[in-house]
């Protein structure tokens, strides 16, 4: 009661195919797939940019920490 059965989904799918045709649905699916792929690549490139930025910050802080003991050694001498 109230749920959508597999038969109702098949009837809706059949009506959609009859209304739009297979070629239009195929091109629509390709366009949708391309949009999803573009979105994923944009998100991954943003994540990569953040990872590179974090790595650079970590290297900079590590280099700063390495320089601190050297300056202390020079002060003691």
Rosetta blueprint (number, residue, H / E / L):
1 X L
2 X L
3 X L
4 X L
5 X L
6 X H
7 X H
8 X H
9 X H
10 X H
11 X H
12 X H
13 X H
14 X H
15 X H
16 X H
17 X H
18 X H
19 X H
20 X H
21 X L
22 X H
23 X H
24 X H
25 X H
26 X H
27 X H
28 X H
29 X H
30 X H
31 X H
32 X H
33 X H
34 X H
35 X H
36 X H
37 X H
38 X H
39 X H
40 X H
41 X H
42 X H
43 X H
44 X H
45 X H
46 X H
47 X H
48 X H
49 X H
50 X H
51 X H
52 X H
53 X H
54 X H
55 X H
56 X H
57 X H
58 X H
59 X H
60 X H
61 X H
62 X H
63 X H
64 X H
65 X H
66 X H
67 X H
68 X H
69 X H
70 X H
71 X H
72 X H
73 X H
74 X H
75 X H
76 X H
77 X L
